[in-house]
């Protein structure tokens, strides 16, 4: 964007704290951008979100100390140079839609919870089947991410939240 090396956005400690369960200071769109700011995506990619409103949202998050602008220390590796996913739920891909997000959550329940706690996995399967609208599905997803954090740590939970944000339709990330 600016020169040969694009600026990268990354979460600050304040930004990471906002993503912890029970913390809700930001609107949904701001939280979605915060989830996606991982130090690997050029800021231009985030600016383009939400029909171009991403630039203003990023500026607000930067100004309030949730994000920091960084230049990568070394040239970024080629996109194909990724480490393999630890759980195949991470590799789920599909179009941005509520159905794709729901399938991702069902897959997560099977792969993450079923081997450890069959009753918890069944509770999430039932809750996802009963979630008839977006708000219901998002409520179930927040509970699932909190349990992922409890079982596998905050880094794993952040990765799942980020993937979910990329699967949800952009309209789902809009502030009501």
Secondary structure as the mmCIF struct_conf table of DSSP 4:
data_model
#
loop_
_struct_conf.conf_type_id
_struct_conf.id
_struct_conf.beg_label_comp_id
_struct_conf.beg_label_asym_id
_struct_conf.beg_label_seq_id
_struct_conf.end_label_comp_id
_struct_conf.end_label_asym_id
_struct_conf.end_label_seq_id
BEND BEND1 UNK A 3 UNK A 5
STRN STRN1 UNK A 7 UNK A 11
HELX_RH_AL_P HELX_RH_AL_P1 UNK A 13 UNK A 18
TURN_TY1_P TURN_TY1_P1 UNK A 19 UNK A 19
BEND BEND2 UNK A 20 UNK A 20
TURN_TY1_P TURN_TY1_P2 UNK A 21 UNK A 22
BEND BEND3 UNK A 26 UNK A 26
HELX_RH_AL_P HELX_RH_AL_P2 UNK A 28 UNK A 36
STRN STRN2 UNK A 38 UNK A 42
HELX_RH_AL_P HELX_RH_AL_P3 UNK A 43 UNK A 47
TURN_TY1_P TURN_TY1_P3 UNK A 48 UNK A 53
HELX_RH_AL_P HELX_RH_AL_P4 UNK A 54 UNK A 63
TURN_TY1_P TURN_TY1_P4 UNK A 64 UNK A 65
BEND BEND4 UNK A 66 UNK A 66
STRN STRN3 UNK A 67 UNK A 71
BEND BEND5 UNK A 73 UNK A 74
HELX_LH_PP_P HELX_LH_PP_P1 UNK A 75 UNK A 78
TURN_TY1_P TURN_TY1_P5 UNK A 79 UNK A 80
HELX_LH_PP_P HELX_LH_PP_P2 UNK A 83 UNK A 85
BEND BEND6 UNK A 86 UNK A 87
HELX_RH_3T_P HELX_RH_3T_P1 UNK A 88 UNK A 91
BEND BEND7 UNK A 96 UNK A 97
HELX_RH_AL_P HELX_RH_AL_P5 UNK A 98 UNK A 108
HELX_RH_PI_P HELX_RH_PI_P1 UNK A 109 UNK A 113
TURN_TY1_P TURN_TY1_P6 UNK A 114 UNK A 116
HELX_RH_AL_P HELX_RH_AL_P6 UNK A 118 UNK A 130
BEND BEND8 UNK A 133 UNK A 133
HELX_RH_AL_P HELX_RH_AL_P7 UNK A 134 UNK A 152
HELX_RH_AL_P HELX_RH_AL_P8 UNK A 154 UNK A 167
BEND BEND9 UNK A 168 UNK A 168
HELX_RH_3T_P HELX_RH_3T_P2 UNK A 170 UNK A 173
BEND BEND10 UNK A 174 UNK A 174
#
